[in-house]
Amino acid sequence: MPDKILIVDDDPLAVKLMRLALAAEGFEITTALDAREGLLAVQTEQPDLILLDIMMPGVDGLEMCRQLRSRPQTANIPIIFLTAKIQLDDKIAGLQAGADDYITKPADPREVVARVKAVLARTRRVPVAKQGWIISLIGAKGGVGTTTIAVNLGVALARRKVPTMLIDLHHHSGTVAWQLKLPDRLSLTELLTMEAHQIDSHQLTKRLYMHASGLAVLPSPPIGSGMIELPPAQVSAIVRSSRPLADVIFLDLPHMLSPGAKEALALSDVALLVLGPHPTDVACAEQLKTMLEGVGLAGEAINLVVVNRAPSAVTLPVPQIEQQLKKAAWGFIPPAAEELAYSYQQGVPLVLAESGGTAALSLRELSERVHSQLSGRMLRPR
């Protein structure tokens, strides 16, 4: 897959020359004639590098660079200024705005190509020191509200300024994007159809969607786009590539444990087992707990979230569920059919709702529990 270069310049001739030179080297090229078009192209085209002019009408290149650096989703895109401003103060201003390199016009196209290749090679050296927590969420059976819990936890931690990512690993009919009202994308599909060795943090970053809360999301295929497999090698590469990109990575897993889902669990530091307060849920959770232990999760690495989706006469108290499963419940979410319906309709997770409903409060308490566990280093990365 060729690297994509976005050229943002109000000089059509300069754009044409750079397009020809870079295309001849095998790069995919997209262009914009001002910062407004450029910022839109960054969202829609997800370039690997931006060649950016400074002097443009309206918003100039320096301000566009600052805006990109201020947004988590675009903060790491390499930017090279290509401009007629040749004074030392101009170069310093460009580098202080966040540029990776600075080329003055007129520039030899061969130099531009060489600088582009050098910056791409340099910026792909991802530091290995940072290792985020992997927290998998999996339902004891279908329809227990696992995705709703994952979405609300992700948004809540992101709002706390914790770098957080949510990966929807439902290989068909995932609803993370639907709950957050994100555009339909085939982001997960694109990664799963790549060779495993091609998947790295750079490829993953290109396919993330940034929610307004600050949560980075890798959506699953939109409903109706067909079923795809979860190859274990590709799942492993995706999960491993996510660790350097966030402090906390939530994996929303299907309740049916395919080999790919098992691989994700094996790489997880913690599993949150989501279940209803009913005897059948507890029986399913018993079986799932055994499977989780079989992939290496045990002890405090497995915890419960009990979700009572609808009032019922046949419910078990949380202490009894904890005793039967021999696991701690990190949270209990009471029935909230109307709150949830409104939340889904508006695309606003309950933790962000102004309502003080019991379900919203319980979700906030659950997020605080997760945050305190992480902050207190009670969970140890594997």
C-alpha positions in Angstrom: 0.0 0.0 0.0 1.7 3.3 -1.1 2.1 6.1 1.3 -0.3 9.0 0.8 1.0 12.5 0.6 -1.3 15.5 1.1 -0.1 18.7 -0.6 -1.7 21.9 0.7 -0.7 25.0 -1.4 -2.6 27.8 -3.0 -0.1 27.8 -6.0 -1.5 25.4 -8.6 1.8 25.2 -10.4 3.7 24.2 -7.3 1.1 21.6 -6.5 1.4 20.2 -10.1 5.2 20.0 -9.9 5.2 18.3 -6.5 2.5 15.9 -7.5 4.4 14.7 -10.6 7.7 14.3 -8.7 6.1 12.3 -5.8 3.8 10.2 -8.0 6.8 9.2 -10.0 8.3 7.7 -6.8 5.1 5.6 -6.2 3.4 7.9 -3.7 -0.4 8.4 -3.7 -1.1 12.1 -3.9 -4.1 14.2 -2.8 -4.2 18.0 -2.8 -5.9 21.0 -1.3 -5.6 24.7 -2.2 -6.1 26.2 1.2 -6.1 25.3 4.9 -9.8 24.7 5.1 -9.7 22.2 2.3 -6.5 20.8 3.8 -8.1 20.1 7.2 -11.0 18.4 5.6 -8.7 16.3 3.5 -6.8 15.2 6.6 -10.0 13.8 8.0 -11.2 12.1 4.8 -7.9 11.0 3.2 -5.9 10.2 6.3 -2.5 11.1 4.7 0.8 9.6 5.8 2.6 13.0 5.4 1.6 16.6 4.7 3.5 19.0 2.5 2.3 22.4 3.7 2.7 26.0 2.4 2.7 28.8 5.0 1.4 31.8 3.0 -2.2 31.0 2.1 -5.4 33.0 2.1 -7.5 32.8 5.3 -5.9 30.3 7.8 -2.2 30.1 7.1 0.0 27.0 7.2 1.4 27.8 10.7 -2.1 27.8 12.2 -3.1 24.7 10.3 -0.1 22.9 11.7 -0.9 24.0 15.2 -4.5 22.8 14.8 -3.3 19.4 13.6 -0.8 19.1 16.5 -3.5 19.9 19.0 -5.7 17.0 18.0 -4.8 13.5 19.2 -5.8 11.8 16.0 -3.6 14.0 13.8 -0.9 15.0 16.3 1.6 12.5 14.9 1.2 13.1 11.1 4.5 14.2 9.7 4.4 17.8 8.4 7.0 19.4 6.1 6.7 23.1 5.3 7.4 23.9 1.7 7.3 27.7 1.5 8.9 30.9 0.0 9.5 32.3 3.5 13.2 32.0 3.8 14.2 34.0 6.8 15.6 32.2 9.9 12.8 33.6 12.1 10.3 32.0 9.6 12.0 28.6 9.9 12.1 28.8 13.6 8.4 29.7 13.7 7.6 26.7 11.5 9.5 24.2 13.6 8.0 25.7 16.8 4.5 25.2 15.3 5.3 21.5 15.1 6.8 20.9 11.6 9.1 17.9 11.1 11.1 19.7 8.4 11.2 23.0 6.5 12.0 23.4 2.8 12.3 26.8 1.0 11.0 27.5 -2.4 12.0 27.2 -5.2 12.9 23.7 -4.3 14.4 21.0 -6.5 11.8 18.2 -6.7 14.5 15.6 -6.0 15.3 17.3 -2.7 11.6 17.3 -1.8 11.3 13.6 -2.6 14.4 12.8 -0.5 13.1 14.9 2.5 9.7 13.2 2.3 11.3 9.7 2.4 13.6 10.7 5.2 10.9 12.1 7.4 8.6 9.1 6.8 11.4 6.8 7.8 12.3 8.8 10.9 8.8 9.3 12.2 7.9 5.6 11.9 10.4 4.6 14.6 7.8 4.1 17.2 9.1 4.3 20.8 8.6 1.0 22.6 8.7 2.3 26.2 5.0 3.2 26.4 2.8 0.1 26.9 -0.9 0.7 27.4 -3.3 -1.5 29.4 -5.4 -3.9 27.4 -8.9 -4.4 28.9 -11.2 -6.8 27.1 -15.0 -6.7 27.5 -16.9 -9.8 26.7 -20.5 -10.8 27.4 -21.5 -14.1 29.0 -24.1 -14.3 26.2 -25.4 -12.0 23.5 -27.5 -8.9 24.3 -26.2 -8.2 27.8 -25.0 -4.7 27.0 -21.3 -5.3 26.5 -20.8 -2.7 23.8 -22.7 0.0 25.8 -20.4 -0.6 28.8 -17.3 -0.4 26.5 -18.4 2.8 24.9 -19.2 4.5 28.2 -16.0 3.4 29.8 -14.0 4.6 26.9 -15.6 8.0 26.7 -15.5 8.5 30.5 -11.7 7.8 30.7 -11.1 10.0 27.6 -12.9 12.8 29.3 -10.5 12.4 32.2 -7.7 13.2 29.8 -6.5 9.6 29.9 -5.3 8.6 26.3 -7.9 5.9 25.6 -8.7 3.7 22.6 -11.7 1.5 21.8 -11.3 -1.3 19.3 -14.5 -2.9 18.1 -13.6 -6.5 17.3 -17.1 -7.7 16.3 -16.4 -9.1 12.9 -20.0 -8.3 11.8 -22.7 -6.1 13.1 -20.6 -4.1 15.6 -22.4 -1.2 17.1 -19.7 1.0 18.6 -19.8 3.4 15.6 -23.6 3.4 15.6 -23.8 4.3 19.3 -21.3 7.2 18.9 -22.9 8.3 15.6 -19.5 7.9 13.8 -19.4 7.6 10.0 -19.4 4.1 8.5 -15.9 2.9 7.8 -14.3 -0.4 6.9 -11.3 0.4 9.2 -11.2 -3.0 10.9 -11.8 -4.8 7.7 -8.9 -3.1 6.0 -6.5 -4.2 8.8 -7.9 -7.7 8.9 -7.3 -8.2 5.2 -3.7 -7.0 5.3 -0.8 -9.3 5.9 -0.1 -9.5 9.7 3.5 -8.2 9.2 2.2 -5.1 7.5 0.1 -4.0 10.5 1.8 -1.6 12.8 1.0 1.4 15.0 1.2 3.7 11.9 -1.3 1.7 9.9 -3.6 1.5 13.0 -3.4 5.2 13.6 -4.5 6.0 10.0 -7.7 4.1 10.6 -8.7 5.5 13.9 -11.7 7.9 14.3 -11.5 10.5 17.0 -14.7 11.0 19.0 -15.5 14.5 20.4 -14.7 13.2 23.9 -11.1 12.4 22.9 -11.7 8.7 22.6 -9.9 7.1 19.6 -12.1 4.4 18.0 -11.3 1.6 15.5 -14.8 0.8 14.3 -15.9 -2.6 13.0 -17.6 -3.0 9.6 -21.0 -1.2 9.4 -24.1 -3.4 9.7 -25.0 -5.0 6.4 -21.4 -4.9 5.0 -21.0 -8.6 5.3 -19.2 -10.9 7.7 -15.4 -11.1 7.9 -13.2 -13.5 9.9 -10.9 -12.6 12.8 -7.6 -14.1 11.8 -5.5 -14.6 15.0 -2.3 -13.3 13.5 -4.0 -10.0 12.3 -5.8 -9.6 15.6 -2.5 -10.1 17.5 -0.8 -7.5 15.3 -3.7 -5.0 15.9 -3.7 -5.4 19.6 0.1 -5.3 19.9 0.2 -2.2 17.7 -2.3 -0.4 19.9 -0.2 -0.5 23.1 2.2 2.3 22.3 -0.7 4.6 21.2 -2.8 4.9 24.4 -2.7 4.4 28.1 -5.8 2.3 28.1 -7.2 0.2 25.2 -10.6 -1.3 25.5 -11.4 -4.3 23.3 -15.1 -4.9 22.6 -15.3 -8.6 21.9 -18.1 -10.9 20.5 -19.4 -13.3 23.0 -18.7 -16.2 20.7 -15.0 -17.1 21.2 -13.4 -17.5 17.8 -9.7 -18.2 17.6 -9.2 -14.4 16.9 -11.2 -13.4 20.0 -9.1 -15.9 22.1 -6.0 -14.3 20.8 -7.2 -10.9 21.8 -8.0 -12.2 25.3 -4.6 -13.9 25.6 -3.0 -10.5 25.0 -5.2 -8.7 27.5 -4.2 -7.5 31.0 -7.8 -7.6 32.3 -11.1 -9.1 31.2 -14.5 -7.6 32.2 -17.1 -10.3 32.0 -20.5 -8.7 31.4 -23.6 -10.6 32.5 -27.2 -10.1 33.6 -28.4 -10.9 37.1 -30.2 -14.1 36.0 -29.4 -17.8 36.6 -28.9 -18.4 32.9 -26.4 -15.6 32.6 -24.5 -16.9 35.6 -24.4 -20.4 34.1 -23.0 -19.0 30.8 -20.5 -16.8 32.8 -19.3 -20.0 34.6 -18.4 -21.5 31.3 -16.8 -18.3 29.9 -14.7 -17.9 33.0 -13.2 -21.3 32.5 -12.4 -20.4 28.9 -10.8 -17.1 30.0 -8.7 -19.0 32.5 -7.7 -21.3 29.7 -6.1 -18.4 27.8 -4.1 -17.3 30.8 -6.4 -14.8 32.5 -6.9 -15.7 36.2 -7.3 -14.2 39.6 -7.8 -10.4 39.7 -7.5 -10.3 35.9 -11.1 -11.4 35.6 -13.8 -9.2 37.0 -17.6 -8.8 36.6 -20.0 -6.1 35.5 -23.6 -7.0 36.2 -26.2 -5.3 33.9 -29.9 -5.5 34.6 -31.3 -4.5 31.3 -35.0 -5.0 32.3 -36.9 -5.5 35.5 -37.5 -9.1 36.2 -38.8 -11.2 39.1 -36.1 -13.8 38.6 -32.9 -11.9 39.5 -29.9 -12.8 41.7 -28.3 -10.4 44.1 -24.8 -9.2 43.2 -23.2 -10.8 46.3 -24.7 -14.2 45.4 -23.3 -13.8 41.8 -19.9 -12.9 43.2 -19.9 -15.9 45.5 -21.0 -18.3 42.8 -18.5 -17.1 40.2 -15.8 -16.4 42.8 -15.1 -13.1 41.2 -15.5 -9.4 42.2 -18.2 -7.3 40.6 -16.7 -3.9 39.6 -20.2 -2.5 38.9 -23.9 -3.0 38.8 -26.0 -1.2 36.1 -29.7 -0.9 36.9 -32.5 -0.9 34.3 -32.6 2.2 32.2 -34.6 1.5 29.0 -35.7 5.1 28.4 -32.3 6.6 29.2 -30.6 4.2 26.9 -33.1 4.7 24.0 -32.5 8.4 24.2 -28.8 8.0 24.5 -28.7 5.8 21.3 -31.0 8.2 19.5 -28.8 11.2 20.3 -25.4 9.4 19.9 -24.5 10.7 23.4 -23.2 8.0 25.9 -25.0 8.0 29.2 -21.8 9.1 31.1 -22.0 12.4 29.1 -25.7 12.9 29.7 -26.8 15.7 31.9 -29.4 13.4 33.4 -28.7 12.2 36.9 -30.4 8.8 36.2 -29.3 5.8 38.2 -27.8 4.0 35.2 -25.7 7.1 34.2 -24.5 7.4 37.8 -23.7 3.7 38.0 -21.7 3.9 34.7 -19.7 6.9 36.1 -19.0 4.9 39.3 -17.8 2.0 37.2 -15.5 4.3 35.2 -14.1 5.7 38.4 -13.5 2.1 39.7 -11.6 1.3 36.5 -9.6 4.5 36.7 -8.7 4.0 40.3 -7.6 0.4 39.7 -5.3 1.6 36.9 -4.0 4.6 38.8 -3.3 2.5 41.8 -1.3 0.0 39.7 -3.5 -2.8 41.0 -3.5 -4.2 37.5 -0.1 -5.2 36.1 0.6 -5.2 32.4 1.4 -8.7 31.1 
